Amino acid sequence: MFSGLSKFIKELLPKQLFYRGLLIVAMPIIILQITISVVFFDSLWIKTNKGMTRALVSEIKTFIDAYENDETNKDFVIVLFKNHLDFNIKYEKNKILPSAIQERWFSPLDRSLRRELKSKNLEFWFDTVAYKQLVDLKIKYRDGYFQFFIPKERLTSSSARIFAMWITVPAILMITIAIIFLKNQTRPIIKLAQASEKFGRGENIEEFRPSGALEIRKAGYEFDRMRKRILRHLNQRSEMLSGISHDLRTPLTRIKLLLAFIKDKEISKKLSDDVNEMEKMLNEYLQFASTGAKEKTENFNLSELINLTVIKYNNSNILFESKDEIYFDGRKNLIQRCINNLIDNSVKYGEKVNIKIEKIKKNIFVTIEDDGPGVAEEERENVFKPFYKVNKGRADSKSSVGLGLSISSDIIRSHGGNIELNKSNLGGLKVKISLPF
């Protein structure tokens, strides 16, 4: 039960650090302001208004009693109350009270006035909105009614507006200042996250300058040191493989020259095949190492790139489907190498190849299907490992060292995407690539 409630609360909470920090800062202020407001309106403002309304209604009741008991000079009573109590009173003889009262139940002033008039058993009608500074109150008397014009300040206190202003404006000001400070504190974290994301995709990052609080700066410095160590490692790996390539090509060239002088053609052909296989393996090693090479990110037409790649094969069995032109920010040469590797595999092990590209929401999907023997489900994760080869259901694997899918996987994942294998509708292998748009 509690775990379910905890999960529900986590779903309601904001996911970003800035909004969580703002919630931590703003919620106590808002709760405090609401508590103070409730206490003020309940204990001070409402009770004060209630007392003022009760006193006013008592004065009106006193006026009616005095007017009724004075048989000699009734006008004097009206003047007396007007001068001393600021009442503007007029007796409307032979007139009926209006029947409809504009009831505003949300107004504390109306509720208090209605409650007190009923407690004095008076027949009444009033309007608190027709005049800005006055309340129009009519009290039935004999065959007519008294009309009172009473200043609103006799019924309600103006301090409520001042209190509301002083309790609201500072709270808004404090929250605004908190937002500015939170923005400044979360900006370095966002920059660090963006730099990490770019570096994870293999993009070139300019010199990263940590900023912000001590802990954030320390994390930034450690990230920069880690980035430089990884780049140094990648450069060393590329330089080492380049050196190995250079060193091995020379003896291979000499072997090729010596093979030309061998008279036994059968032995010469076998040795030549081994040398060619060694050269191909060497080229694949270099290609695998160069996936970490530096290349600038650019915006390019991915649909056109795939289409041009398909055209180069000059194979009518390769069908490409694209409804719209789809552009993508990435390293164009690496994406082209990935597509080439996947199409090469499909052409090598199958006859028909269907390629499709589409954009769904914030993702680009590229699917490549063939009618070859496919890959067993238990082997689909293993084929992405470097130098791993599947012999079952595949053609002779001597011409491959098992780096094609590994290179393609590295390229796609370095762009923040994903690659997975499934069974094709054609009966073979289906490669599905998803890239963030």
C-alpha angles and dihedrals in degrees: 000000000000092000090053091049091048091051091049091051091048090053090054095049118089117259100215122084093229094057092043090053091047090051091052091050100037102041097064090048093049093045091048092049092048092048093049091046093051092048092047096048093043101043103028118016101037093042092046091050090047091053093046092049092048091051091049094050089048089053090050090049089049090051093051092049092047092047092050095048096045107084098169109051114012093162089061090061091053092050091045093055092043094053099041104030100030093241120154101205131182128173114220107199122206093008129126125228115252110262101217122067120194097235114204104182091178091062115090089201093057093044094051094046093048093048095050095045091052091049089059092051093240127154104228151163126193142174122201099177105050092078126038098217102021139064116218107217126177123191121190115240122177109303095349140019143253116244114210124191104198127182111246090228086071089062107035139029119242091210090087092072092047090048092049090050094049093046095046105040097052090046092052090045092050093048090048091052089047090052091052093049092044090051090053091048097047096043094078090049090051091049091050091049091049092049091049091049092050092047090048089056090050096249121151112257123202119228105306115224114198117218141165129055122002094259092048092048090050091051089048093051092049091049091051091049091048091048092053092047091051092047090049090050092049092048091049091050093050093046091048093051091044089053092048090049092051092047095047098045092063096058090040090055090050090050090052090053092049091049089060089064096051110106096200101086095192094056090041091053093049092049091046090053090052091049092049090049090051090051092050091049089049092051091050091051090053092046090051091050093047093060086088093051118126116261130161120246115242139173111250141162104264093186091055092046092055091044093053090047091053092048091056090061090059089207120142090201091067109085122189123197124192126156099189139018106263121199124202136188108228147093104304099201093051093049090050091050090051093051090047092053093050095046090047090056092047093048091045096053102028143033105220120051125185119193123188133178126190140159119229117182106305098346137080116216124200117184125189117189130181137178095234128120092280128208125288113251094241090054099049094093094043096056090069090062116100115261092006115138130186113211098178114097092356134105123255108311098200092101092057134060096198101257103113099087092036091056091046091050092050091050095049095044091047086060091053093257137117136234126200138173127227140157113287125233085234090059098256134077126325118201114195120193122190121192127183112248 
